Amino acid sequence: MEESSERGFEKAEAAEIKSSSDLQPSSGHSAEALQRVATDALSGSKNQDTAADALADAEWMVGDGEVRVQTELSKTMLPMVINAEAEKIVKGALRDAGAGALKLVLLPGVKTAAAKKPRVAKSGSAQAKAMEHPIVQRAQTLFNAEVRTVIDLREND
């Protein structure tokens, strides 16, 4: 348990979670921009797609000299999904984006926002190709459907 506290994970019982109105974006660092930088860095790394997805689905807040990431992961799953390597990649990406002075705080639990924001698929990805398919578009229209997961069964070239 000592390791997780050193990595910046706060215990859910002891964490004083501030409301999003208390955490305002600091000068030049929007939460959305930092989230995009971090998830892009993880997506570009080997074996970090799950961590990238978890951080893309998380609620990011910037303020008081820190970046708070409220994830949907349980207290047990958080250190497994966002492991030391993933955290190192995120911190490096934030540092490169000019937010190196901000402390990264990863919080377990349920997001505070009720509505889930849709993610935009990267161009050329399997999900982007699926979203362009006429049958998928028609199903979305008819059934008000949402594409959540796309499994790429193509062979690696």
Helices and strands as residue ranges (DSSP letters): H 2-6, H 31-43, H 49-56, E 59-63, E 66-70, H 78-81, H 84-94, I 95-99, E 103-107, H 126-132, H 134-143
